[in-house]
Amino acid sequence: MNETDVIIAGAGIAGLSLAALLSQRGLRVVVVDGAPHPDRLGPLGAGVNDWDRRVSALTPASSALLTDIGAWAAIVEKRSAAYDSMRVWDAEGTGAVAFTAFEVGAPDLGHIVENRITVDALLGVLEREKTVALRWNDPIIAVNNHHTAGVQVTTEDGDRMTAPLLVGADGAKSIVREQLGFRVRQWSYEQSAIVATIALEQHHNARCYQAFLATGPLALLPLADPLLCSIVWSLDTSAVDAVRALTDADFVLALNRALGDQAPPVAKVGARAMFPLQQCHAVDYVQPRVALVADAAHAIHPLAGQGINLGLADVGVLADEVEQATSAQVDWGDLAVLRRYQRRRKTENLATMAAMEGFKRGFGSGNPALRVLRNAGLSWVNHRSHIKRWLTMQALS
């Protein structure tokens, strides 16, 4: 039986970030994932289909965490796109609001980064960490958090490992969460998201665009190429199949109709992918010797791009609590330690999830009275500089 200090299920951005933080604090870490080892990235192409369709809008707080880990410089060197403004509008009315970094004296509002680039940068960091072991193609199939030696996991290959702490960073369909029977509250948004890279006829000017349509929100996220954006188009189940079936030319026409004159015209679309949207929140993030982070604890609607930022905030707080426990020579898998992590993160996560749910329901309603109110509200906020500054500062954190 193999023994280590921390076992992490899931080698995504959250899991790899946590592994780096814990190893840099002197702990032995094993990361277990059922996927094959991702190839390290070589030179990247510049065509519309040479970009990862999954991107993240990383806030300054997230980029600061990745800087502390030692991954941010590699991300910037590979390619990332700082954005300094955002335009949000109701496509069913006249309400609109614009945010800029200038209004709060910040250099930018965040960076759009392809997920594969963030993962590659983290793998580069972990290759230099001697106390981290990465196990690929070997998913966890059983968990026992009442074992006398600590939490015990069994992998598909039949290997058993024990540690004082197991972290579930294995996504919205978390095996750790399922194996240990964590209670969850979840529901379908009755929407799916179409993601793709698009080419514009004009420069995006480092601006994010978000339109609230009757069938769901549409976001354009600026990439490092000034003529390219990543799109996330969330569509009601009743509408998604028809849009998905469109030819590329008709899809571009549909995008331009949806955007109107509020964003640069779209000229071309790359390969498209689609995934269903669900909300899922664990009632508790912790059990004895087990903690959930990121999408394993809380999966939210992508309309504001906050999912990975909440996940990285989880990672930072959990690493901090583990470090404090080790410094005090306290068992870092003790439930009292893990509950401190839960208290620090759950309130913020619930508040963000409630806000996203309110946006989704408010802008998804066809009620004429509500439509008038939301358009008036957007216009009111747009003319209240102090409120815009406050909202912008919240987005930076």
C-alpha positions, 0 to 999 in steps of 0.5 A: 500500500502506497502512502502519501500526504495528499491525494488529488483526484482530477488533473484539470486546472484546479487539481494541478494548481492545488498540487503545485501549491501543496508541493511547494509547501513541502507536502508529498502529493499524488494526482490521479486522473482517468485521462491519458497524459496530455501532450505538451504543447509545441508551437501553436497555429493561428488559424480559426481552428488552431485555438482551444474551444474551451477558454477561461476568463481569468480574473486578476486574482486568479492570475495572481494565484497562478503567478505565485505557483510559477505558471503565469509567465509560461501562460503569457509567453504562450499566448493570452489576451488581456481585456480592458472593457466589457459591454453587456446589453439586452438584445430584446430591448435598449438597455446596455451597460459598459465597464472599463478597467480605466474606471477603477484604475486597473490595467485590465479586467482579466485575461482570456486564456485557452484551458489547454495553455493553463494546463500545459503551464501547470504541468511544466511547473509540476515537472520541476516538483520532486514531491508530486506524482502524476498518475494518468489512465488510472481513475479512482474506483473506490474510496474509504475515508474511515480506514485506520491509516487515513483515507484510502483510494483504490484505482482501476489498476488495483493500486491502493493509496492512503493519505491524511487528505483526499481532494476531489477536483474531478469535475462536475461529475465527481467520482469522489463526490459520488463514491462518498455520497455527498448530498448535492442540489442540482438541476438542469438549466434546460440549456446547452452551450455552443462553443467555437472560435470565430473570426471578426471583420473588425478588431475586437479592441480587447473588449468582451461582449455579452448579449442577453437573448430570449433564448439565452446569453451569447458571449464573445471573448477576445483572443490574442489575435485581434480579429479572433474571439471565442464564443459561448452561446447558451441556448434553450433546449427548444432552440439549440438543435436548430442552431447546431444544425446550421451550416457555417455560413448560416451560423455566422448569419445567426450570430450577426443577427443576434449581436446586431450592431452592438459588436463587430460583425462575424466573418467566419466560424471554426469547428463547433462543440456543444455541452449541456448546462447544469447547476450543481452544488454540494450541500457540504464540501467536506467529510472526514479527510475529504474536501471537494473543490471547484466544479466537484463542489459547485458547477455554475452557468458559464454566462459570467465565466466565473466557474474557474475563478471560484475554483481557483479561489477554493484551491488557494483557501484550502492550501492555506488551511492545510499549510496552517495545520502543518505549521501548527503540527495538526492533522491537515485531514482533520474535519475541523481544519476542512470545515474552516475551508468550507466556511471561508468558501461556501458563502462566497460561492453561494452568493455568486451562484445566486447572482448568476441564477438571478441573471439567467432567470431575469434575462431569460424571461419574456414577461414584458414588465420584467423586460422594461425593468431590466432595460431600465436597470441596465441603463440606470447602472450605466449612468451611475459611475460609483455603482459601476466601479463597485461592480467592476471591483467585484469582477476583479477579485 
